[in-house]
Amino acid sequence: MNLMLDTHAFIWLDDERQKLSPAAALACSDSANAMWLSAVSLWEIQIKMQLGKLTLRGSLADILREQAKVNGLQILSLHPAHVLELSGLPFHHHDPFDRM
């Protein structure tokens, strides 16, 4: 199964696993699942760190390398086609990071 981690799930997976729901923790620990993180989440994390709203246990680059090695985390790039698909989605979220 492909798992797309949202920003909080990625942060919790790295340093606060107990905050993941039991189902999410189980899915993340299953090595048969592929774990993905959107480049949009990286963008959001970097902005929050620069604003002083988020502190990670280490550098984002180091955490990404470690998660790729330990959990097989892969980064999903953002392409123009992804942005264009927003026009067909209901407007449930006002936060642009949540919409992507």
Biopython code that builds the backbone (N, CA, C, O; Angstrom):
import numpy as np
from Bio.PDB.StructureBuilder import StructureBuilder

atoms = [
    (1, "MET", "N", (0.849, -1.166, 0.000)),
    (1, "MET", "CA", (0.000, 0.000, 0.000)),
    (1, "MET", "C", (0.900, 1.236, 0.000)),
    (1, "MET", "O", (1.968, 1.228, 0.613)),
    (2, "ASN", "N", (0.478, 2.278, -0.673)),
    (2, "ASN", "CA", (1.165, 3.559, -0.653)),
    (2, "ASN", "C", (0.578, 4.417, 0.456)),
    (2, "ASN", "O", (-0.638, 4.597, 0.527)),
    (3, "LEU", "N", (1.434, 4.945, 1.322)),
    (3, "LEU", "CA", (1.005, 5.815, 2.406)),
    (3, "LEU", "C", (1.502, 7.225, 2.143)),
    (3, "LEU", "O", (2.708, 7.448, 2.034)),
    (4, "MET", "N", (0.584, 8.182, 2.039)),
    (4, "MET", "CA", (0.964, 9.585, 1.902)),
    (4, "MET", "C", (0.868, 10.208, 3.288)),
    (4, "MET", "O", (-0.225, 10.380, 3.827)),
    (5, "LEU", "N", (2.005, 10.540, 3.853)),
    (5, "LEU", "CA", (2.024, 11.143, 5.181)),
    (5, "LEU", "C", (1.707, 12.625, 5.082)),
    (5, "LEU", "O", (2.238, 13.326, 4.220)),
    (6, "ASP", "N", (0.838, 13.101, 5.968)),
    (6, "ASP", "CA", (0.668, 14.542, 6.025)),
    (6, "ASP", "C", (1.798, 15.097, 6.891)),
    (6, "ASP", "O", (2.583, 14.338, 7.459)),
    (7, "THR", "N", (1.871, 16.399, 6.986)),
    (7, "THR", "CA", (2.978, 17.042, 7.682)),
    (7, "THR", "C", (3.092, 16.573, 9.127)),
    (7, "THR", "O", (4.181, 16.224, 9.583)),
    (8, "HIS", "N", (1.981, 16.564, 9.843)),
    (8, "HIS", "CA", (2.024, 16.146, 11.255)),
    (8, "HIS", "C", (2.406, 14.681, 11.400)),
    (8, "HIS", "O", (3.177, 14.328, 12.292)),
    (9, "ALA", "N", (1.876, 13.828, 10.537)),
    (9, "ALA", "CA", (2.213, 12.401, 10.625)),
    (9, "ALA", "C", (3.710, 12.186, 10.424)),
    (9, "ALA", "O", (4.313, 11.348, 11.096)),
    (10, "PHE", "N", (4.306, 12.933, 9.510)),
    (10, "PHE", "CA", (5.747, 12.823, 9.290)),
    (10, "PHE", "C", (6.523, 13.253, 10.533)),
    (10, "PHE", "O", (7.455, 12.568, 10.955)),
    (11, "ILE", "N", (6.142, 14.375, 11.110)),
    (11, "ILE", "CA", (6.828, 14.874, 12.311)),
    (11, "ILE", "C", (6.664, 13.880, 13.452)),
    (11, "ILE", "O", (7.624, 13.584, 14.164)),
    (12, "TRP", "N", (5.452, 13.363, 13.627)),
    (12, "TRP", "CA", (5.203, 12.406, 14.713)),
    (12, "TRP", "C", (5.926, 11.094, 14.461)),
    (12, "TRP", "O", (6.460, 10.499, 15.397)),
    (13, "LEU", "N", (5.955, 10.633, 13.227)),
    (13, "LEU", "CA", (6.669, 9.401, 12.907)),
    (13, "LEU", "C", (8.130, 9.521, 13.310)),
    (13, "LEU", "O", (8.733, 8.566, 13.801)),
    (14, "ASP", "N", (8.685, 10.696, 13.098)),
    (14, "ASP", "CA", (10.102, 10.892, 13.389)),
    (14, "ASP", "C", (10.403, 10.998, 14.879)),
    (14, "ASP", "O", (11.390, 10.431, 15.348)),
    (15, "ASP", "N", (9.570, 11.715, 15.630)),
    (15, "ASP", "CA", (9.985, 12.026, 17.005)),
    (15, "ASP", "C", (8.907, 11.849, 18.066)),
    (15, "ASP", "O", (9.214, 11.906, 19.257)),
    (16, "GLU", "N", (7.668, 11.638, 17.676)),
    (16, "GLU", "CA", (6.582, 11.499, 18.656)),
    (16, "GLU", "C", (5.594, 10.436, 18.192)),
    (16, "GLU", "O", (4.398, 10.691, 18.054)),
    (17, "ARG", "N", (6.118, 9.252, 17.956)),
    (17, "ARG", "CA", (5.327, 8.155, 17.394)),
    (17, "ARG", "C", (4.042, 7.889, 18.182)),
    (17, "ARG", "O", (3.043, 7.456, 17.608)),
    (18, "GLN", "N", (4.062, 8.142, 19.476)),
    (18, "GLN", "CA", (2.888, 7.893, 20.314)),
    (18, "GLN", "C", (1.697, 8.775, 19.923)),
    (18, "GLN", "O", (0.564, 8.472, 20.297)),
    (19, "LYS", "N", (1.932, 9.846, 19.185)),
    (19, "LYS", "CA", (0.843, 10.720, 18.746)),
    (19, "LYS", "C", (0.115, 10.174, 17.516)),
    (19, "LYS", "O", (-0.986, 10.623, 17.199)),
    (20, "LEU", "N", (0.727, 9.207, 16.823)),
    (20, "LEU", "CA", (0.046, 8.586, 15.677)),
    (20, "LEU", "C", (-1.108, 7.730, 16.187)),
    (20, "LEU", "O", (-1.015, 7.136, 17.262)),
    (21, "SER", "N", (-2.179, 7.666, 15.430)),
    (21, "SER", "CA", (-3.270, 6.766, 15.790)),
    (21, "SER", "C", (-2.744, 5.334, 15.727)),
    (21, "SER", "O", (-1.755, 5.078, 15.040)),
    (22, "PRO", "N", (-3.382, 4.397, 16.427)),
    (22, "PRO", "CA", (-2.933, 3.006, 16.339)),
    (22, "PRO", "C", (-2.904, 2.487, 14.899)),
    (22, "PRO", "O", (-1.976, 1.773, 14.517)),
    (23, "ALA", "N", (-3.908, 2.840, 14.107)),
    (23, "ALA", "CA", (-3.949, 2.375, 12.713)),
    (23, "ALA", "C", (-2.802, 2.982, 11.903)),
    (23, "ALA", "O", (-2.182, 2.294, 11.092)),
    (24, "ALA", "N", (-2.522, 4.257, 12.118)),
    (24, "ALA", "CA", (-1.424, 4.909, 11.386)),
    (24, "ALA", "C", (-0.080, 4.322, 11.803)),
    (24, "ALA", "O", (0.772, 4.067, 10.952)),
    (25, "ALA", "N", (0.117, 4.108, 13.093)),
    (25, "ALA", "CA", (1.373, 3.528, 13.581)),
    (25, "ALA", "C", (1.585, 2.136, 12.991)),
    (25, "ALA", "O", (2.695, 1.787, 12.589)),
    (26, "LEU", "N", (0.523, 1.353, 12.942)),
    (26, "LEU", "CA", (0.615, 0.005, 12.374)),
    (26, "LEU", "C", (0.959, 0.058, 10.884)),
    (26, "LEU", "O", (1.818, -0.689, 10.416)),
    (27, "ALA", "N", (0.293, 0.936, 10.149)),
    (27, "ALA", "CA", (0.560, 1.067, 8.712)),
    (27, "ALA", "C", (1.992, 1.524, 8.461)),
    (27, "ALA", "O", (2.644, 1.044, 7.534)),
    (28, "CYS", "N", (2.482, 2.447, 9.280)),
    (28, "CYS", "CA", (3.850, 2.954, 9.108)),
    (28, "CYS", "C", (4.898, 1.909, 9.460)),
    (28, "CYS", "O", (6.004, 1.930, 8.920)),
    (29, "SER", "N", (4.561, 1.006, 10.350)),
    (29, "SER", "CA", (5.540, -0.016, 10.749)),
    (29, "SER", "C", (5.540, -1.228, 9.810)),
    (29, "SER", "O", (6.397, -2.103, 9.935)),
    (30, "ASP", "N", (4.602, -1.287, 8.887)),
    (30, "ASP", "CA", (4.528, -2.396, 7.932)),
    (30, "ASP", "C", (5.486, -2.140, 6.778)),
    (30, "ASP", "O", (5.250, -1.250, 5.961)),
    (31, "SER", "N", (6.557, -2.907, 6.707)),
    (31, "SER", "CA", (7.585, -2.687, 5.681)),
    (31, "SER", "C", (7.075, -2.957, 4.260)),
    (31, "SER", "O", (7.744, -2.605, 3.289)),
    (32, "ALA", "N", (5.909, -3.570, 4.134)),
    (32, "ALA", "CA", (5.332, -3.798, 2.806)),
    (32, "ALA", "C", (4.726, -2.521, 2.228)),
    (32, "ALA", "O", (4.463, -2.438, 1.028)),
    (33, "ASN", "N", (4.509, -1.531, 3.088)),
    (33, "ASN", "CA", (3.919, -0.266, 2.641)),
    (33, "ASN", "C", (5.006, 0.697, 2.194)),
    (33, "ASN", "O", (6.082, 0.754, 2.789)),
    (34, "ALA", "N", (4.717, 1.452, 1.144)),
    (34, "ALA", "CA", (5.620, 2.505, 0.670)),
    (34, "ALA", "C", (5.181, 3.815, 1.312)),
    (34, "ALA", "O", (4.002, 4.168, 1.284)),
    (35, "MET", "N", (6.144, 4.533, 1.891)),
    (35, "MET", "CA", (5.844, 5.787, 2.581)),
    (35, "MET", "C", (6.260, 6.974, 1.723)),
    (35, "MET", "O", (7.383, 7.036, 1.220)),
    (36, "TRP", "N", (5.344, 7.904, 1.567)),
    (36, "TRP", "CA", (5.562, 9.096, 0.753)),
    (36, "TRP", "C", (5.320, 10.354, 1.573)),
    (36, "TRP", "O", (4.484, 10.373, 2.476)),
    (37, "LEU", "N", (6.058, 11.395, 1.248)),
    (37, "LEU", "CA", (5.857, 12.727, 1.822)),
    (37, "LEU", "C", (5.894, 13.715, 0.666)),
    (37, "LEU", "O", (6.804, 13.675, -0.162)),
    (38, "SER", "N", (4.922, 14.586, 0.612)),
    (38, "SER", "CA", (4.863, 15.569, -0.460)),
    (38, "SER", "C", (5.914, 16.658, -0.252)),
    (38, "SER", "O", (6.211, 17.051, 0.876)),
    (39, "ALA", "N", (6.464, 17.131, -1.359)),
    (39, "ALA", "CA", (7.371, 18.275, -1.305)),
    (39, "ALA", "C", (6.665, 19.475, -0.677)),
    (39, "ALA", "O", (7.320, 20.345, -0.103)),
    (40, "VAL", "N", (5.351, 19.530, -0.778)),
    (40, "VAL", "CA", (4.575, 20.607, -0.171)),
    (40, "VAL", "C", (4.730, 20.569, 1.349)),
    (40, "VAL", "O", (4.819, 21.619, 1.986)),
    (41, "SER", "N", (4.765, 19.370, 1.937)),
    (41, "SER", "CA", (4.965, 19.257, 3.383)),
    (41, "SER", "C", (6.346, 19.760, 3.785)),
    (41, "SER", "O", (6.496, 20.397, 4.828)),
    (42, "LEU", "N", (7.352, 19.480, 2.965)),
    (42, "LEU", "CA", (8.694, 19.987, 3.244)),
    (42, "LEU", "C", (8.708, 21.511, 3.242)),
    (42, "LEU", "O", (9.342, 22.143, 4.087)),
    (43, "TRP", "N", (8.016, 22.072, 2.305)),
    (43, "TRP", "CA", (7.902, 23.518, 2.182)),
    (43, "TRP", "C", (7.245, 24.080, 3.449)),
    (43, "TRP", "O", (7.727, 25.050, 4.034)),
    (44, "GLU", "N", (6.137, 23.455, 3.861)),
    (44, "GLU", "CA", (5.423, 23.902, 5.062)),
    (44, "GLU", "C", (6.317, 23.804, 6.304)),
    (44, "GLU", "O", (6.365, 24.736, 7.106)),
    (45, "ILE", "N", (7.016, 22.692, 6.463)),
    (45, "ILE", "CA", (7.895, 22.508, 7.615)),
    (45, "ILE", "C", (8.986, 23.571, 7.636)),
    (45, "ILE", "O", (9.250, 24.168, 8.679)),
    (46, "GLN", "N", (9.615, 23.808, 6.501)),
    (46, "GLN", "CA", (10.691, 24.797, 6.440)),
    (46, "GLN", "C", (10.188, 26.187, 6.808)),
    (46, "GLN", "O", (10.856, 26.912, 7.547)),
    (47, "ILE", "N", (9.024, 26.565, 6.304)),
    (47, "ILE", "CA", (8.448, 27.875, 6.627)),
    (47, "ILE", "C", (8.162, 27.973, 8.120)),
    (47, "ILE", "O", (8.500, 28.976, 8.749)),
    (48, "LYS", "N", (7.539, 26.935, 8.700)),
    (48, "LYS", "CA", (7.215, 26.964, 10.135)),
    (48, "LYS", "C", (8.475, 27.032, 10.981)),
    (48, "LYS", "O", (8.481, 27.689, 12.022)),
    (49, "MET", "N", (9.543, 26.368, 10.557)),
    (49, "MET", "CA", (10.800, 26.442, 11.290)),
    (49, "MET", "C", (11.375, 27.856, 11.224)),
    (49, "MET", "O", (11.845, 28.380, 12.234)),
    (50, "GLN", "N", (11.342, 28.468, 10.062)),
    (50, "GLN", "CA", (11.878, 29.818, 9.903)),
    (50, "GLN", "C", (11.081, 30.850, 10.693)),
    (50, "GLN", "O", (11.632, 31.856, 11.140)),
    (51, "LEU", "N", (9.779, 30.598, 10.864)),
    (51, "LEU", "CA", (8.935, 31.509, 11.639)),
    (51, "LEU", "C", (9.039, 31.257, 13.138)),
    (51, "LEU", "O", (8.478, 32.009, 13.935)),
    (52, "GLY", "N", (9.748, 30.212, 13.521)),
    (52, "GLY", "CA", (9.884, 29.878, 14.935)),
    (52, "GLY", "C", (8.670, 29.152, 15.499)),
    (52, "GLY", "O", (8.503, 29.080, 16.716)),
    (53, "LYS", "N", (7.822, 28.616, 14.628)),
    (53, "LYS", "CA", (6.617, 27.908, 15.069)),
    (53, "LYS", "C", (6.819, 26.404, 15.179)),
    (53, "LYS", "O", (5.918, 25.687, 15.616)),
    (54, "LEU", "N", (7.995, 25.919, 14.784)),
    (54, "LEU", "CA", (8.265, 24.488, 14.807)),
    (54, "LEU", "C", (9.742, 24.264, 15.079)),
    (54, "LEU", "O", (10.609, 24.910, 14.489)),
    (55, "THR", "N", (10.005, 23.341, 15.980)),
    (55, "THR", "CA", (11.378, 22.923, 16.251)),
    (55, "THR", "C", (11.435, 21.417, 16.071)),
    (55, "THR", "O", (10.630, 20.681, 16.642)),
    (56, "LEU", "N", (12.377, 20.971, 15.287)),
    (56, "LEU", "CA", (12.581, 19.541, 15.074)),
    (56, "LEU", "C", (13.778, 19.082, 15.900)),
    (56, "LEU", "O", (14.538, 19.909, 16.404)),
    (57, "ARG", "N", (13.945, 17.790, 16.038)),
    (57, "ARG", "CA", (15.039, 17.241, 16.848)),
    (57, "ARG", "C", (16.394, 17.414, 16.186)),
    (57, "ARG", "O", (17.427, 17.248, 16.834)),
    (58, "GLY", "N", (16.401, 17.746, 14.896)),
    (58, "GLY", "CA", (17.626, 17.949, 14.128)),
    (58, "GLY", "C", (17.291, 18.716, 12.867)),
    (58, "GLY", "O", (16.192, 19.253, 12.728)),
    (59, "SER", "N", (18.241, 18.764, 11.951)),
    (59, "SER", "CA", (17.974, 19.480, 10.706)),
    (59, "SER", "C", (16.982, 18.679, 9.860)),
    (59, "SER", "O", (16.945, 17.450, 9.923)),
    (60, "LEU", "N", (16.198, 19.382, 9.087)),
    (60, "LEU", "CA", (15.219, 18.718, 8.221)),
    (60, "LEU", "C", (15.933, 17.806, 7.221)),
    (60, "LEU", "O", (15.456, 16.707, 6.939)),
    (61, "ALA", "N", (17.054, 18.244, 6.693)),
    (61, "ALA", "CA", (17.805, 17.423, 5.737)),
    (61, "ALA", "C", (18.262, 16.110, 6.377)),
    (61, "ALA", "O", (18.159, 15.050, 5.759)),
    (62, "ASP", "N", (18.764, 16.177, 7.610)),
    (62, "ASP", "CA", (19.209, 14.965, 8.305)),
    (62, "ASP", "C", (18.042, 14.027, 8.592)),
    (62, "ASP", "O", (18.159, 12.812, 8.431)),
    (63, "ILE", "N", (16.919, 14.593, 9.017)),
    (63, "ILE", "CA", (15.740, 13.772, 9.319)),
    (63, "ILE", "C", (15.236, 13.087, 8.049)),
    (63, "ILE", "O", (14.864, 11.915, 8.089)),
    (64, "LEU", "N", (15.220, 13.798, 6.934)),
    (64, "LEU", "CA", (14.783, 13.195, 5.665)),
    (64, "LEU", "C", (15.692, 12.045, 5.266)),
    (64, "LEU", "O", (15.212, 10.987, 4.859)),
    (65, "ARG", "N", (17.005, 12.243, 5.380)),
    (65, "ARG", "CA", (17.937, 11.165, 5.039)),
    (65, "ARG", "C", (17.715, 9.947, 5.939)),
    (65, "ARG", "O", (17.712, 8.809, 5.470)),
    (66, "GLU", "N", (17.530, 10.201, 7.236)),
    (66, "GLU", "CA", (17.317, 9.104, 8.183)),
    (66, "GLU", "C", (16.011, 8.371, 7.903)),
    (66, "GLU", "O", (15.977, 7.141, 7.922)),
    (67, "GLN", "N", (14.944, 9.107, 7.645)),
    (67, "GLN", "CA", (13.648, 8.475, 7.374)),
    (67, "GLN", "C", (13.677, 7.698, 6.052)),
    (67, "GLN", "O", (13.016, 6.668, 5.922)),
    (68, "ALA", "N", (14.437, 8.187, 5.083)),
    (68, "ALA", "CA", (14.578, 7.446, 3.823)),
    (68, "ALA", "C", (15.296, 6.128, 4.079)),
    (68, "ALA", "O", (14.931, 5.095, 3.517)),
    (69, "LYS", "N", (16.305, 6.167, 4.920)),
    (69, "LYS", "CA", (17.079, 4.961, 5.213)),
    (69, "LYS", "C", (16.294, 3.981, 6.086)),
    (69, "LYS", "O", (16.249, 2.786, 5.792)),
    (70, "VAL", "N", (15.678, 4.483, 7.155)),
    (70, "VAL", "CA", (15.005, 3.624, 8.136)),
    (70, "VAL", "C", (13.633, 3.147, 7.649)),
    (70, "VAL", "O", (13.278, 1.981, 7.816)),
    (71, "ASN", "N", (12.871, 4.060, 7.048)),
    (71, "ASN", "CA", (11.484, 3.737, 6.679)),
    (71, "ASN", "C", (11.225, 3.720, 5.180)),
    (71, "ASN", "O", (10.092, 3.503, 4.751)),
    (72, "GLY", "N", (12.265, 3.947, 4.377)),
    (72, "GLY", "CA", (12.067, 3.960, 2.929)),
    (72, "GLY", "C", (11.263, 5.153, 2.446)),
    (72, "GLY", "O", (10.662, 5.101, 1.373)),
    (73, "LEU", "N", (11.243, 6.238, 3.232)),
    (73, "LEU", "CA", (10.468, 7.424, 2.865)),
    (73, "LEU", "C", (10.906, 7.959, 1.515)),
    (73, "LEU", "O", (12.098, 8.083, 1.232)),
    (74, "GLN", "N", (9.916, 8.276, 0.682)),
    (74, "GLN", "CA", (10.164, 8.855, -0.635)),
    (74, "GLN", "C", (9.455, 10.200, -0.715)),
    (74, "GLN", "O", (8.421, 10.405, -0.079)),
    (75, "ILE", "N", (10.012, 11.103, -1.491)),
    (75, "ILE", "CA", (9.431, 12.434, -1.642)),
    (75, "ILE", "C", (8.646, 12.492, -2.951)),
    (75, "ILE", "O", (9.150, 12.123, -4.012)),
    (76, "LEU", "N", (7.413, 12.961, -2.853)),
    (76, "LEU", "CA", (6.573, 13.161, -4.033)),
    (76, "LEU", "C", (6.733, 14.608, -4.481)),
    (76, "LEU", "O", (6.406, 15.539, -3.745)),
    (77, "SER", "N", (7.234, 14.782, -5.684)),
    (77, "SER", "CA", (7.432, 16.129, -6.228)),
    (77, "SER", "C", (6.095, 16.772, -6.567)),
    (77, "SER", "O", (5.094, 16.090, -6.786)),
    (78, "LEU", "N", (6.102, 18.083, -6.605)),
    (78, "LEU", "CA", (4.924, 18.840, -6.998)),
    (78, "LEU", "C", (5.077, 19.205, -8.473)),
    (78, "LEU", "O", (6.095, 19.763, -8.883)),
    (79, "HIS", "N", (4.065, 18.887, -9.255)),
    (79, "HIS", "CA", (4.088, 19.164, -10.693)),
    (79, "HIS", "C", (2.921, 20.081, -11.049)),
    (79, "HIS", "O", (1.928, 20.114, -10.322)),
    (80, "PRO", "N", (3.015, 20.816, -12.135)),
    (80, "PRO", "CA", (1.911, 21.696, -12.538)),
    (80, "PRO", "C", (0.566, 20.969, -12.616)),
    (80, "PRO", "O", (-0.465, 21.551, -12.277)),
    (81, "ALA", "N", (0.561, 19.736, -13.047)),
    (81, "ALA", "CA", (-0.702, 18.984, -13.143)),
    (81, "ALA", "C", (-1.362, 18.834, -11.778)),
    (81, "ALA", "O", (-2.589, 18.843, -11.679)),
    (82, "HIS", "N", (-0.562, 18.697, -10.729)),
    (82, "HIS", "CA", (-1.123, 18.598, -9.374)),
    (82, "HIS", "C", (-1.828, 19.897, -8.994)),
    (82, "HIS", "O", (-2.922, 19.876, -8.429)),
    (83, "VAL", "N", (-1.201, 21.016, -9.306)),
    (83, "VAL", "CA", (-1.789, 22.316, -8.983)),
    (83, "VAL", "C", (-3.085, 22.518, -9.766)),
    (83, "VAL", "O", (-4.070, 23.012, -9.217)),
    (84, "LEU", "N", (-3.090, 22.144, -11.027)),
    (84, "LEU", "CA", (-4.272, 22.335, -11.868)),
    (84, "LEU", "C", (-5.448, 21.486, -11.403)),
    (84, "LEU", "O", (-6.601, 21.861, -11.619)),
    (85, "GLU", "N", (-5.180, 20.357, -10.772)),
    (85, "GLU", "CA", (-6.255, 19.497, -10.260)),
    (85, "GLU", "C", (-7.029, 20.158, -9.123)),
    (85, "GLU", "O", (-8.150, 19.745, -8.825)),
    (86, "LEU", "N", (-6.455, 21.169, -8.486)),
    (86, "LEU", "CA", (-7.149, 21.851, -7.388)),
    (86, "LEU", "C", (-8.481, 22.433, -7.822)),
    (86, "LEU", "O", (-9.402, 22.538, -7.011)),
    (87, "SER", "N", (-8.601, 22.815, -9.090)),
    (87, "SER", "CA", (-9.843, 23.429, -9.563)),
    (87, "SER", "C", (-11.024, 22.464, -9.481)),
    (87, "SER", "O", (-12.173, 22.905, -9.448)),
    (88, "GLY", "N", (-10.765, 21.173, -9.448)),
    (88, "GLY", "CA", (-11.836, 20.189, -9.380)),
    (88, "GLY", "C", (-12.129, 19.684, -7.979)),
    (88, "GLY", "O", (-13.008, 18.842, -7.796)),
    (89, "LEU", "N", (-11.402, 20.188, -6.984)),
    (89, "LEU", "CA", (-11.615, 19.729, -5.608)),
    (89, "LEU", "C", (-12.569, 20.643, -4.858)),
    (89, "LEU", "O", (-12.578, 21.851, -5.092)),
    (90, "PRO", "N", (-13.379, 20.081, -3.954)),
    (90, "PRO", "CA", (-14.214, 20.935, -3.112)),
    (90, "PRO", "C", (-13.311, 21.787, -2.213)),
    (90, "PRO", "O", (-12.189, 21.395, -1.893)),
    (91, "PHE", "N", (-13.807, 22.933, -1.821)),
    (91, "PHE", "CA", (-13.007, 23.871, -1.038)),
    (91, "PHE", "C", (-13.201, 23.622, 0.460)),
    (91, "PHE", "O", (-13.800, 24.436, 1.162)),
    (92, "HIS", "N", (-12.682, 22.477, 0.941)),
    (92, "HIS", "CA", (-12.803, 22.117, 2.355)),
    (92, "HIS", "C", (-11.747, 22.795, 3.219)),
    (92, "HIS", "O", (-11.971, 23.033, 4.406)),
    (93, "HIS", "N", (-10.605, 23.103, 2.631)),
    (93, "HIS", "CA", (-9.497, 23.657, 3.400)),
    (93, "HIS", "C", (-9.124, 25.024, 2.850)),
    (93, "HIS", "O", (-9.032, 25.217, 1.638)),
    (94, "HIS", "N", (-8.912, 25.966, 3.756)),
    (94, "HIS", "CA", (-8.463, 27.293, 3.335)),
    (94, "HIS", "C", (-6.945, 27.385, 3.354)),
    (94, "HIS", "O", (-6.369, 28.273, 2.726)),
    (95, "ASP", "N", (-6.292, 26.474, 4.070)),
    (95, "ASP", "CA", (-4.838, 26.441, 4.135)),
    (95, "ASP", "C", (-4.301, 25.871, 2.826)),
    (95, "ASP", "O", (-4.643, 24.742, 2.474)),
    (96, "PRO", "N", (-3.473, 26.610, 2.097)),
    (96, "PRO", "CA", (-2.992, 26.116, 0.801)),
    (96, "PRO", "C", (-2.180, 24.820, 0.932)),
    (96, "PRO", "O", (-2.187, 24.003, 0.011)),
    (97, "PHE", "N", (-1.487, 24.620, 2.048)),
    (97, "PHE", "CA", (-0.716, 23.391, 2.218)),
    (97, "PHE", "C", (-1.648, 22.193, 2.367)),
    (97, "PHE", "O", (-1.366, 21.114, 1.845)),
    (98, "ASP", "N", (-2.758, 22.382, 3.079)),
    (98, "ASP", "CA", (-3.725, 21.291, 3.230)),
    (98, "ASP", "C", (-4.404, 20.971, 1.899)),
    (98, "ASP", "O", (-4.716, 19.812, 1.625)),
    (99, "ARG", "N", (-4.631, 21.981, 1.082)),
    (99, "ARG", "CA", (-5.267, 21.734, -0.219)),
    (99, "ARG", "C", (-4.370, 20.938, -1.137)),
    (99, "ARG", "O", (-4.858, 20.111, -1.906)),
    (100, "MET", "N", (-3.065, 21.165, -1.077)),
    (100, "MET", "CA", (-2.149, 20.413, -1.939)),
    (100, "MET", "C", (-1.949, 19.015, -1.405)),
    (100, "MET", "O", (-1.209, 18.228, -1.995)),
]
sb = StructureBuilder()
sb.init_structure("model")
sb.init_model(0)
sb.init_chain("A")
sb.init_seg("    ")
for serial, (resi, resn, name, xyz) in enumerate(atoms, 1):
    if name == "N":
        sb.init_residue(resn, " ", resi, " ")
    sb.init_atom(name, np.array(xyz, "f"), 0.0, 1.0, " ", f" {name:<3s}", serial, name[0])
structure = sb.get_structure()
